């Protein structure tokens, strides 16, 4: 695999990861996150529908990002 191909894939995965994270539904209000009020961090809430797929895609893209980062570092050393 060529260093330019890894860089292009790294850029594509990075953009897709940013987009998919933005699409995720937030469970808490931002002001409540800073004050700690009504924190349900460990509440048992089961995901349904599209939320399950978004989490799976996020996980896959995160692993791909990690692998491409290692490959990019390998090509920089050469």
Backbone atoms as SQL, in Angstrom:
CREATE TABLE atoms (id INTEGER PRIMARY KEY, chain TEXT, resi INTEGER, resn TEXT, atom TEXT, x REAL, y REAL, z REAL);
INSERT INTO atoms VALUES
  (1, 'A', 1, 'UNK', 'N', 0.848, -1.183, 0.000),
  (2, 'A', 1, 'UNK', 'CA', 0.000, 0.000, 0.000),
  (3, 'A', 1, 'UNK', 'C', 0.889, 1.241, 0.000),
  (4, 'A', 2, 'UNK', 'N', 0.550, 2.162, -0.788),
  (5, 'A', 2, 'UNK', 'CA', 1.286, 3.394, -1.004),
  (6, 'A', 2, 'UNK', 'C', 0.962, 4.423, 0.085),
  (7, 'A', 3, 'UNK', 'N', 1.915, 5.291, 0.391),
  (8, 'A', 3, 'UNK', 'CA', 1.709, 6.312, 1.425),
  (9, 'A', 3, 'UNK', 'C', 0.624, 7.301, 1.020),
  (10, 'A', 4, 'UNK', 'N', 0.513, 7.617, -0.254),
  (11, 'A', 4, 'UNK', 'CA', -0.524, 8.548, -0.705),
  (12, 'A', 4, 'UNK', 'C', -1.915, 7.939, -0.570),
  (13, 'A', 5, 'UNK', 'N', -2.030, 6.655, -0.825),
  (14, 'A', 5, 'UNK', 'CA', -3.316, 5.966, -0.677),
  (15, 'A', 5, 'UNK', 'C', -3.737, 5.968, 0.787),
  (16, 'A', 6, 'UNK', 'N', -2.782, 5.709, 1.677),
  (17, 'A', 6, 'UNK', 'CA', -3.073, 5.721, 3.118),
  (18, 'A', 6, 'UNK', 'C', -3.512, 7.113, 3.551),
  (19, 'A', 7, 'UNK', 'N', -2.846, 8.140, 3.047),
  (20, 'A', 7, 'UNK', 'CA', -3.217, 9.512, 3.405),
  (21, 'A', 7, 'UNK', 'C', -4.625, 9.860, 2.927),
  (22, 'A', 8, 'UNK', 'N', -4.963, 9.450, 1.717),
  (23, 'A', 8, 'UNK', 'CA', -6.302, 9.733, 1.179),
  (24, 'A', 8, 'UNK', 'C', -7.368, 8.974, 1.972),
  (25, 'A', 9, 'UNK', 'N', -7.116, 7.696, 2.262),
  (26, 'A', 9, 'UNK', 'CA', -8.057, 6.916, 3.072),
  (27, 'A', 9, 'UNK', 'C', -8.202, 7.498, 4.480),
  (28, 'A', 10, 'UNK', 'N', -7.069, 7.947, 5.037),
  (29, 'A', 10, 'UNK', 'CA', -7.066, 8.566, 6.365),
  (30, 'A', 10, 'UNK', 'C', -7.935, 9.822, 6.372),
  (31, 'A', 11, 'UNK', 'N', -7.838, 10.627, 5.338),
  (32, 'A', 11, 'UNK', 'CA', -8.641, 11.843, 5.225),
  (33, 'A', 11, 'UNK', 'C', -10.126, 11.507, 5.078),
  (34, 'A', 12, 'UNK', 'N', -10.443, 10.525, 4.246),
  (35, 'A', 12, 'UNK', 'CA', -11.842, 10.136, 4.037),
  (36, 'A', 12, 'UNK', 'C', -12.450, 9.584, 5.322),
  (37, 'A', 13, 'UNK', 'N', -11.719, 8.702, 6.004),
  (38, 'A', 13, 'UNK', 'CA', -12.228, 8.129, 7.254),
  (39, 'A', 13, 'UNK', 'C', -12.382, 9.220, 8.312),
  (40, 'A', 14, 'UNK', 'N', -11.457, 10.164, 8.345),
  (41, 'A', 14, 'UNK', 'CA', -11.550, 11.263, 9.315),
  (42, 'A', 14, 'UNK', 'C', -12.807, 12.097, 9.093),
  (43, 'A', 15, 'UNK', 'N', -13.086, 12.434, 7.860),
  (44, 'A', 15, 'UNK', 'CA', -14.273, 13.235, 7.544),
  (45, 'A', 15, 'UNK', 'C', -15.546, 12.454, 7.859),
  (46, 'A', 16, 'UNK', 'N', -15.581, 11.173, 7.497),
  (47, 'A', 16, 'UNK', 'CA', -16.749, 10.351, 7.793),
  (48, 'A', 16, 'UNK', 'C', -16.960, 10.195, 9.299),
  (49, 'A', 17, 'UNK', 'N', -15.873, 10.070, 10.046),
  (50, 'A', 17, 'UNK', 'CA', -15.971, 9.951, 11.496),
  (51, 'A', 17, 'UNK', 'C', -16.520, 11.223, 12.119),
  (52, 'A', 18, 'UNK', 'N', -16.087, 12.363, 11.633),
  (53, 'A', 18, 'UNK', 'CA', -16.612, 13.641, 12.124),
  (54, 'A', 18, 'UNK', 'C', -18.101, 13.759, 11.836),
  (55, 'A', 19, 'UNK', 'N', -18.498, 13.408, 10.619),
  (56, 'A', 19, 'UNK', 'CA', -19.909, 13.506, 10.225),
  (57, 'A', 19, 'UNK', 'C', -20.776, 12.572, 11.060),
  (58, 'A', 20, 'UNK', 'N', -20.343, 11.333, 11.249),
  (59, 'A', 20, 'UNK', 'CA', -21.161, 10.365, 11.982),
  (60, 'A', 20, 'UNK', 'C', -21.252, 10.733, 13.461),
  (61, 'A', 21, 'UNK', 'N', -20.222, 11.332, 14.011),
  (62, 'A', 21, 'UNK', 'CA', -20.284, 11.771, 15.408),
  (63, 'A', 21, 'UNK', 'C', -21.240, 12.944, 15.546),
  (64, 'A', 22, 'UNK', 'N', -21.258, 13.826, 14.568),
  (65, 'A', 22, 'UNK', 'CA', -22.189, 14.957, 14.607),
  (66, 'A', 22, 'UNK', 'C', -23.631, 14.472, 14.506),
  (67, 'A', 23, 'UNK', 'N', -23.870, 13.376, 13.786),
  (68, 'A', 23, 'UNK', 'CA', -25.220, 12.837, 13.620),
  (69, 'A', 23, 'UNK', 'C', -25.755, 12.144, 14.869),
  (70, 'A', 24, 'UNK', 'N', -24.874, 11.807, 15.802),
  (71, 'A', 24, 'UNK', 'CA', -25.329, 11.110, 16.998),
  (72, 'A', 24, 'UNK', 'C', -26.200, 12.012, 17.857),
  (73, 'A', 25, 'UNK', 'N', -27.203, 11.381, 18.461),
  (74, 'A', 25, 'UNK', 'CA', -28.141, 12.113, 19.301),
  (75, 'A', 25, 'UNK', 'C', -27.518, 12.337, 20.680),
  (76, 'A', 26, 'UNK', 'N', -27.620, 13.558, 21.165),
  (77, 'A', 26, 'UNK', 'CA', -27.117, 13.882, 22.485),
  (78, 'A', 26, 'UNK', 'C', -28.190, 13.588, 23.522),
  (79, 'A', 27, 'UNK', 'N', -27.803, 12.953, 24.609),
  (80, 'A', 27, 'UNK', 'CA', -28.755, 12.606, 25.656),
  (81, 'A', 27, 'UNK', 'C', -28.941, 13.706, 26.691),
  (82, 'A', 28, 'UNK', 'N', -27.996, 14.618, 26.777),
  (83, 'A', 28, 'UNK', 'CA', -28.078, 15.654, 27.794),
  (84, 'A', 28, 'UNK', 'C', -27.856, 17.023, 27.179),
  (85, 'A', 29, 'UNK', 'N', -28.374, 18.009, 27.859),
  (86, 'A', 29, 'UNK', 'CA', -28.182, 19.394, 27.464),
  (87, 'A', 29, 'UNK', 'C', -26.751, 19.803, 27.802),
  (88, 'A', 30, 'UNK', 'N', -26.163, 20.673, 27.017),
  (89, 'A', 30, 'UNK', 'CA', -24.773, 21.074, 27.238),
  (90, 'A', 30, 'UNK', 'C', -24.594, 21.764, 28.579),
  (91, 'A', 31, 'UNK', 'N', -25.549, 22.578, 28.986),
  (92, 'A', 31, 'UNK', 'CA', -25.418, 23.267, 30.272),
  (93, 'A', 31, 'UNK', 'C', -25.469, 22.273, 31.426),
  (94, 'A', 32, 'UNK', 'N', -26.233, 21.204, 31.295),
  (95, 'A', 32, 'UNK', 'CA', -26.299, 20.193, 32.342),
  (96, 'A', 32, 'UNK', 'C', -25.012, 19.383, 32.408),
  (97, 'A', 33, 'UNK', 'N', -24.317, 19.274, 31.300),
  (98, 'A', 33, 'UNK', 'CA', -23.060, 18.533, 31.288),
  (99, 'A', 33, 'UNK', 'C', -21.997, 19.240, 32.118),
  (100, 'A', 34, 'UNK', 'N', -21.998, 20.573, 32.107),
  (101, 'A', 34, 'UNK', 'CA', -20.990, 21.321, 32.854),
  (102, 'A', 34, 'UNK', 'C', -21.340, 21.452, 34.326),
  (103, 'A', 35, 'UNK', 'N', -22.622, 21.527, 34.653),
  (104, 'A', 35, 'UNK', 'CA', -23.022, 21.698, 36.048),
  (105, 'A', 35, 'UNK', 'C', -23.146, 20.376, 36.775),
  (106, 'A', 36, 'UNK', 'N', -23.329, 19.275, 36.047),
  (107, 'A', 36, 'UNK', 'CA', -23.488, 17.972, 36.667),
  (108, 'A', 36, 'UNK', 'C', -24.912, 17.710, 37.111),
  (109, 'A', 37, 'UNK', 'N', -25.785, 18.638, 36.834),
  (110, 'A', 37, 'UNK', 'CA', -27.186, 18.506, 37.217),
  (111, 'A', 37, 'UNK', 'C', -27.868, 17.478, 36.315),
  (112, 'A', 38, 'UNK', 'N', -28.667, 16.613, 36.909),
  (113, 'A', 38, 'UNK', 'CA', -29.426, 15.599, 36.181),
  (114, 'A', 38, 'UNK', 'C', -28.510, 14.722, 35.310),
  (115, 'A', 39, 'UNK', 'N', -27.434, 14.277, 35.882),
  (116, 'A', 39, 'UNK', 'CA', -26.511, 13.426, 35.145),
  (117, 'A', 39, 'UNK', 'C', -26.982, 11.990, 35.188),
  (118, 'A', 40, 'UNK', 'N', -27.217, 11.419, 34.029),
  (119, 'A', 40, 'UNK', 'CA', -27.615, 10.023, 33.917),
  (120, 'A', 40, 'UNK', 'C', -26.566, 9.278, 33.103),
  (121, 'A', 41, 'UNK', 'N', -25.327, 9.408, 33.525),
  (122, 'A', 41, 'UNK', 'CA', -24.221, 8.834, 32.769),
  (123, 'A', 41, 'UNK', 'C', -24.332, 7.315, 32.658),
  (124, 'A', 42, 'UNK', 'N', -24.698, 6.684, 33.749),
  (125, 'A', 42, 'UNK', 'CA', -24.745, 5.228, 33.749),
  (126, 'A', 42, 'UNK', 'C', -26.170, 4.691, 33.725),
  (127, 'A', 43, 'UNK', 'N', -27.101, 5.469, 33.234),
  (128, 'A', 43, 'UNK', 'CA', -28.486, 5.017, 33.145),
  (129, 'A', 43, 'UNK', 'C', -28.606, 3.937, 32.072),
  (130, 'A', 44, 'UNK', 'N', -29.485, 3.006, 32.312),
  (131, 'A', 44, 'UNK', 'CA', -29.694, 1.914, 31.352),
  (132, 'A', 44, 'UNK', 'C', -30.686, 2.359, 30.288),
  (133, 'A', 45, 'UNK', 'N', -30.170, 2.826, 29.187),
  (134, 'A', 45, 'UNK', 'CA', -31.005, 3.246, 28.070),
  (135, 'A', 45, 'UNK', 'C', -30.610, 2.430, 26.856),
  (136, 'A', 46, 'UNK', 'N', -31.530, 1.648, 26.369),
  (137, 'A', 46, 'UNK', 'CA', -31.250, 0.799, 25.211),
  (138, 'A', 46, 'UNK', 'C', -31.460, 1.592, 23.926),
  (139, 'A', 47, 'UNK', 'N', -30.500, 1.457, 23.041),
  (140, 'A', 47, 'UNK', 'CA', -30.596, 2.158, 21.760),
  (141, 'A', 47, 'UNK', 'C', -31.501, 1.372, 20.826),
  (142, 'A', 48, 'UNK', 'N', -32.180, 2.097, 19.960),
  (143, 'A', 48, 'UNK', 'CA', -33.085, 1.463, 19.015),
  (144, 'A', 48, 'UNK', 'C', -32.959, 2.133, 17.655),
  (145, 'A', 49, 'UNK', 'N', -33.305, 1.386, 16.634),
  (146, 'A', 49, 'UNK', 'CA', -33.383, 1.937, 15.293),
  (147, 'A', 49, 'UNK', 'C', -32.054, 2.396, 14.744),
  (148, 'A', 50, 'UNK', 'N', -32.060, 3.619, 14.254),
  (149, 'A', 50, 'UNK', 'CA', -30.886, 4.177, 13.582),
  (150, 'A', 50, 'UNK', 'C', -29.725, 4.414, 14.555),
  (151, 'A', 51, 'UNK', 'N', -30.028, 4.596, 15.835),
  (152, 'A', 51, 'UNK', 'CA', -28.975, 4.824, 16.828),
  (153, 'A', 51, 'UNK', 'C', -28.018, 3.636, 16.924),
  (154, 'A', 52, 'UNK', 'N', -28.551, 2.432, 16.776),
  (155, 'A', 52, 'UNK', 'CA', -27.704, 1.241, 16.812),
  (156, 'A', 52, 'UNK', 'C', -26.737, 1.257, 15.632),
  (157, 'A', 53, 'UNK', 'N', -27.257, 1.569, 14.443),
  (158, 'A', 53, 'UNK', 'CA', -26.408, 1.593, 13.252),
  (159, 'A', 53, 'UNK', 'C', -25.371, 2.701, 13.321),
  (160, 'A', 54, 'UNK', 'N', -25.749, 3.843, 13.848),
  (161, 'A', 54, 'UNK', 'CA', -24.789, 4.948, 13.971),
  (162, 'A', 54, 'UNK', 'C', -23.658, 4.560, 14.914),
  (163, 'A', 55, 'UNK', 'N', -23.978, 3.865, 16.007),
  (164, 'A', 55, 'UNK', 'CA', -22.930, 3.423, 16.928),
  (165, 'A', 55, 'UNK', 'C', -22.031, 2.363, 16.306),
  (166, 'A', 56, 'UNK', 'N', -22.596, 1.461, 15.517),
  (167, 'A', 56, 'UNK', 'CA', -21.785, 0.442, 14.840),
  (168, 'A', 56, 'UNK', 'C', -20.855, 1.103, 13.827),
  (169, 'A', 57, 'UNK', 'N', -21.393, 2.027, 13.043),
  (170, 'A', 57, 'UNK', 'CA', -20.575, 2.732, 12.048),
  (171, 'A', 57, 'UNK', 'C', -19.479, 3.540, 12.732),
  (172, 'A', 58, 'UNK', 'N', -19.805, 4.172, 13.858),
  (173, 'A', 58, 'UNK', 'CA', -18.801, 4.923, 14.608),
  (174, 'A', 58, 'UNK', 'C', -17.684, 4.008, 15.092),
  (175, 'A', 59, 'UNK', 'N', -18.041, 2.837, 15.581),
  (176, 'A', 59, 'UNK', 'CA', -17.033, 1.884, 16.055),
  (177, 'A', 59, 'UNK', 'C', -16.130, 1.414, 14.916),
  (178, 'A', 60, 'UNK', 'N', -16.726, 1.080, 13.786),
  (179, 'A', 60, 'UNK', 'CA', -15.949, 0.607, 12.635),
  (180, 'A', 60, 'UNK', 'C', -15.015, 1.710, 12.125),
  (181, 'A', 61, 'UNK', 'N', -15.542, 2.927, 12.022),
  (182, 'A', 61, 'UNK', 'CA', -14.704, 4.037, 11.557),
  (183, 'A', 61, 'UNK', 'C', -13.590, 4.362, 12.550),
  (184, 'A', 62, 'UNK', 'N', -13.861, 4.205, 13.837),
  (185, 'A', 62, 'UNK', 'CA', -12.831, 4.458, 14.845),
  (186, 'A', 62, 'UNK', 'C', -11.693, 3.453, 14.727),
  (187, 'A', 63, 'UNK', 'N', -12.033, 2.189, 14.525),
  (188, 'A', 63, 'UNK', 'CA', -10.995, 1.160, 14.343),
  (189, 'A', 63, 'UNK', 'C', -10.216, 1.422, 13.062),
  (190, 'A', 64, 'UNK', 'N', -10.911, 1.774, 11.991),
  (191, 'A', 64, 'UNK', 'CA', -10.236, 2.087, 10.725),
  (192, 'A', 64, 'UNK', 'C', -9.309, 3.297, 10.887),
  (193, 'A', 65, 'UNK', 'N', -9.753, 4.298, 11.624),
  (194, 'A', 65, 'UNK', 'CA', -8.936, 5.485, 11.882),
  (195, 'A', 65, 'UNK', 'C', -7.650, 5.093, 12.618),
  (196, 'A', 66, 'UNK', 'N', -7.792, 4.248, 13.630),
  (197, 'A', 66, 'UNK', 'CA', -6.634, 3.808, 14.416),
  (198, 'A', 66, 'UNK', 'C', -5.643, 3.032, 13.550),
  (199, 'A', 67, 'UNK', 'N', -6.143, 2.125, 12.738),
  (200, 'A', 67, 'UNK', 'CA', -5.275, 1.321, 11.868),
  (201, 'A', 67, 'UNK', 'C', -4.581, 2.201, 10.828),
  (202, 'A', 68, 'UNK', 'N', -5.325, 3.129, 10.241),
  (203, 'A', 68, 'UNK', 'CA', -4.718, 4.025, 9.250),
  (204, 'A', 68, 'UNK', 'C', -3.700, 4.961, 9.888),
  (205, 'A', 69, 'UNK', 'N', -3.914, 5.351, 11.137),
  (206, 'A', 69, 'UNK', 'CA', -2.933, 6.187, 11.834),
  (207, 'A', 69, 'UNK', 'C', -1.628, 5.426, 12.040),
  (208, 'A', 70, 'UNK', 'N', -1.737, 4.153, 12.382),
  (209, 'A', 70, 'UNK', 'CA', -0.531, 3.330, 12.536),
  (210, 'A', 70, 'UNK', 'C', 0.178, 3.155, 11.195),
  (211, 'A', 71, 'UNK', 'N', -0.596, 2.901, 10.139),
  (212, 'A', 71, 'UNK', 'CA', 0.014, 2.768, 8.806),
  (213, 'A', 71, 'UNK', 'C', 0.665, 4.064, 8.347),
  (214, 'A', 72, 'UNK', 'N', 0.016, 5.189, 8.625),
  (215, 'A', 72, 'UNK', 'CA', 0.603, 6.479, 8.247),
  (216, 'A', 72, 'UNK', 'C', 1.906, 6.728, 8.990),
  (217, 'A', 73, 'UNK', 'N', 1.941, 6.365, 10.255),
  (218, 'A', 73, 'UNK', 'CA', 3.187, 6.518, 11.036),
  (219, 'A', 73, 'UNK', 'C', 4.274, 5.595, 10.500),
  (220, 'A', 74, 'UNK', 'N', 3.894, 4.416, 10.064),
  (221, 'A', 74, 'UNK', 'CA', 4.855, 3.478, 9.494),
  (222, 'A', 74, 'UNK', 'C', 5.474, 4.033, 8.214),
  (223, 'A', 75, 'UNK', 'N', 4.635, 4.651, 7.362),
  (224, 'A', 75, 'UNK', 'CA', 5.147, 5.209, 6.111),
  (225, 'A', 75, 'UNK', 'C', 5.983, 6.468, 6.336),
  (226, 'A', 76, 'UNK', 'N', 5.724, 7.214, 7.391),
  (227, 'A', 76, 'UNK', 'CA', 6.526, 8.410, 7.692),
  (228, 'A', 76, 'UNK', 'C', 7.925, 7.998, 8.113),
  (229, 'A', 77, 'UNK', 'N', 8.043, 6.891, 8.829),
  (230, 'A', 77, 'UNK', 'CA', 9.357, 6.422, 9.262),
  (231, 'A', 77, 'UNK', 'C', 10.258, 6.036, 8.107),
  (232, 'A', 78, 'UNK', 'N', 9.656, 5.594, 7.022),
  (233, 'A', 78, 'UNK', 'CA', 10.436, 5.146, 5.867),
  (234, 'A', 78, 'UNK', 'C', 11.006, 6.274, 5.129);
